[in-house]
Amino acid sequence: MNIQNTSKKTYKPLLILSMFVVLVISTTTAYFTGTTESDDNIFISGDIAIDVIQDNLFTVEEWFPGSEHTIEFSMLNNGTINEYVKGYLGGSWDNEELDPSVFKISKLEHKENNEWLTMSNGLELGDEFYLSDDGTIQTLIELNPGSKEDFRLGVKLIETVGEEYQNQTFVANLHLAARQSINGADWPSIY
């Protein structure tokens, strides 16, 4: 019994010391905490919108081989983001057996300071051109929201077409694509 009394006496101070250590540590490590949250931050994406403005739709009657005509149009940025623009002229004959490559684009011009500047000569139907100083992707012109750029295309029927093209109708239309002007933005794949 003496051994049991001794061990009880030994445990009692250790128990008190342990409780004291736990009490000291728990009171010195108590911290105040709190949380908060900001008001909502709102992000609204911009949009890309390009329009073709053509004051007068172009109709040529009695179109003969070698004759050249000019189609004028404007590109208007109706979006909210600065953008680059590219396009191509497409078209087809009402008789699908006829070759559309006899329709040539002799030149593409851009109006700058009331003067027409040649961007490109000798485009084919479907050839892409860019809103740029030279018609290529290297010198793109940024189209700001609300701004408009004027262009014109010289088009002609080649001199060597045969009689199968008499009394036929060719319908041409302009296709445009726009992308935002920041680096890394992709062009639309289909337009």
C-alpha positions as CSV (number, residue, x, y, z in Angstrom):
1,M,0.0,0.0,0.0
2,N,2.8,2.3,0.6
3,I,3.7,2.0,-3.1
4,Q,0.2,3.0,-4.2
5,N,0.2,6.0,-1.9
6,T,3.5,7.1,-3.3
7,S,2.4,6.8,-6.9
8,K,-0.8,8.7,-6.2
9,K,1.3,11.4,-4.6
10,T,3.5,11.5,-7.7
11,Y,0.6,11.7,-10.1
12,K,-1.2,14.5,-8.4
13,P,1.5,17.1,-8.9
14,L,2.0,15.9,-12.5
15,L,-1.8,16.1,-13.1
16,I,-1.9,19.7,-11.7
17,L,1.2,20.7,-13.8
18,S,-0.4,19.2,-16.9
19,M,-3.7,21.1,-16.3
20,F,-1.8,24.3,-15.7
21,V,0.2,23.9,-19.0
22,V,-3.1,23.2,-20.9
23,L,-4.7,26.2,-19.3
24,V,-1.8,28.5,-20.0
25,I,-1.4,27.4,-23.7
26,S,-5.2,27.6,-24.3
27,T,-5.4,31.1,-23.0
28,T,-2.4,32.4,-24.8
29,T,-3.4,31.0,-28.2
30,A,-6.9,32.4,-28.2
31,Y,-7.4,34.7,-31.2
32,F,-10.3,36.9,-32.4
33,T,-11.5,36.1,-35.9
34,G,-13.9,37.7,-38.3
35,T,-15.0,37.5,-42.0
36,T,-16.2,40.0,-44.5
37,E,-17.1,40.0,-48.2
38,S,-16.8,42.8,-50.8
39,D,-19.7,44.2,-52.8
40,D,-20.3,42.6,-56.2
41,N,-17.8,43.4,-58.9
42,I,-19.6,43.3,-62.3
43,F,-17.9,42.4,-65.6
44,I,-19.9,42.9,-68.8
45,S,-18.3,41.6,-71.9
46,G,-18.2,43.8,-75.0
47,D,-19.3,42.8,-78.4
48,I,-18.0,42.6,-81.9
49,A,-20.4,43.8,-84.6
50,I,-19.5,44.9,-88.1
51,D,-21.9,46.1,-90.8
52,V,-21.6,46.7,-94.5
53,I,-23.2,49.9,-95.7
54,Q,-23.9,50.2,-99.3
55,D,-25.9,53.3,-100.2
56,N,-26.8,52.0,-103.6
57,L,-27.1,48.4,-104.5
58,F,-25.2,47.9,-107.7
59,T,-26.9,46.6,-110.9
60,V,-25.3,46.6,-114.3
61,E,-27.3,45.9,-117.4
62,E,-25.7,45.1,-120.7
63,W,-22.5,44.0,-119.1
64,F,-20.0,43.2,-121.8
65,P,-16.6,41.5,-121.8
66,G,-13.8,43.8,-120.6
67,S,-16.1,46.4,-119.0
68,E,-15.1,47.5,-115.6
69,H,-17.4,48.9,-112.8
70,T,-16.8,50.2,-109.3
71,I,-18.7,49.0,-106.2
72,E,-18.5,51.3,-103.2
73,F,-19.2,50.2,-99.6
74,S,-18.4,51.1,-96.0
75,M,-17.5,49.0,-93.0
76,L,-19.0,50.2,-89.8
77,N,-18.0,49.1,-86.3
78,N,-21.4,48.7,-84.5
79,G,-19.8,46.9,-81.6
80,T,-18.2,48.2,-78.3
81,I,-14.7,46.8,-78.9
82,N,-11.9,48.0,-81.2
83,E,-11.6,45.5,-84.0
84,Y,-9.8,44.4,-87.1
85,V,-11.7,43.4,-90.2
86,K,-11.1,41.1,-93.2
87,G,-13.3,40.1,-96.0
88,Y,-13.7,38.6,-99.4
89,L,-16.0,39.0,-102.4
90,G,-18.0,36.0,-103.3
91,G,-20.4,35.4,-106.1
92,S,-22.0,33.0,-108.6
93,W,-23.8,32.9,-111.9
94,D,-27.5,32.0,-112.1
95,N,-26.4,29.2,-114.4
96,E,-24.2,27.1,-112.1
97,E,-22.4,25.6,-115.1
98,L,-20.7,28.9,-115.9
99,D,-17.3,29.6,-114.4
100,P,-17.3,32.4,-111.8
101,S,-13.6,33.0,-112.3
102,V,-14.3,35.1,-115.3
103,F,-15.5,37.8,-112.8
104,K,-12.3,39.6,-111.8
105,I,-11.6,42.1,-109.0
106,S,-9.2,44.6,-110.7
107,K,-8.5,46.6,-107.6
108,L,-9.4,47.3,-104.0
109,E,-9.2,50.8,-102.7
110,H,-9.5,52.5,-99.3
111,K,-10.5,56.1,-98.8
112,E,-8.2,58.1,-96.6
113,N,-8.4,61.9,-96.3
114,N,-10.8,62.1,-99.2
115,E,-8.3,60.3,-101.5
116,W,-8.7,56.7,-102.8
117,L,-5.6,54.7,-102.1
118,T,-5.0,51.3,-103.8
119,M,-4.7,48.5,-101.3
120,S,-4.6,45.6,-103.8
121,N,-4.7,44.8,-107.5
122,G,-5.9,41.6,-109.2
123,L,-7.8,39.7,-106.5
124,E,-9.9,36.7,-107.4
125,L,-13.3,35.8,-106.1
126,G,-12.9,34.4,-102.6
127,D,-9.4,36.0,-102.1
128,E,-9.3,37.5,-98.6
129,F,-8.3,41.1,-98.1
130,Y,-7.8,42.9,-94.8
131,L,-8.7,46.4,-93.6
132,S,-5.2,47.6,-93.8
133,D,-2.9,50.0,-95.6
134,D,-1.9,47.4,-98.2
135,G,-4.8,44.8,-98.0
136,T,-2.6,42.3,-96.0
137,I,-2.6,41.2,-92.4
138,Q,0.8,43.0,-91.8
139,T,-0.6,46.5,-91.6
140,L,-4.1,46.2,-90.0
141,I,-6.1,49.3,-89.4
142,E,-8.0,49.3,-86.1
143,L,-11.6,50.1,-86.4
144,N,-12.9,51.9,-83.3
145,P,-16.5,51.5,-82.0
146,G,-18.8,53.7,-84.1
147,S,-16.2,54.4,-86.8
148,K,-16.6,53.8,-90.5
149,E,-14.2,53.1,-93.3
150,D,-15.0,53.6,-97.0
151,F,-13.8,51.1,-99.7
152,R,-14.4,50.4,-103.3
153,L,-13.8,47.4,-105.5
154,G,-13.1,47.6,-109.3
155,V,-14.8,44.6,-110.9
156,K,-14.8,43.4,-114.5
157,L,-15.9,40.6,-116.8
158,I,-12.8,39.2,-118.6
159,E,-12.5,39.9,-122.3
160,T,-12.3,36.3,-123.4
161,V,-15.7,35.0,-122.2
162,G,-17.8,33.1,-124.8
163,E,-21.3,33.4,-126.0
164,E,-22.6,31.1,-123.2
165,Y,-22.3,34.1,-120.9
166,Q,-24.8,36.2,-122.9
167,N,-28.0,37.1,-121.0
168,Q,-26.7,35.6,-117.8
169,T,-26.8,37.1,-114.3
170,F,-23.9,37.2,-111.9
171,V,-24.6,38.0,-108.2
172,A,-21.7,39.2,-106.1
173,N,-21.7,39.8,-102.4
174,L,-19.3,41.0,-99.8
175,H,-18.4,38.9,-96.8
176,L,-16.8,40.5,-93.7
177,A,-15.3,39.1,-90.5
178,A,-14.1,41.0,-87.4
179,R,-12.1,40.1,-84.4
180,Q,-11.1,42.2,-81.4
181,S,-7.8,44.0,-81.9
182,I,-5.9,42.6,-78.9
183,N,-3.1,40.2,-79.7
184,G,-4.0,36.6,-79.7
185,A,-7.6,37.0,-80.7
186,D,-8.7,34.6,-83.5
187,W,-10.5,35.3,-86.7
188,P,-13.9,33.6,-87.2
189,S,-13.3,30.4,-89.1
190,I,-16.5,30.7,-91.2
191,Y,-18.0,33.9,-92.5
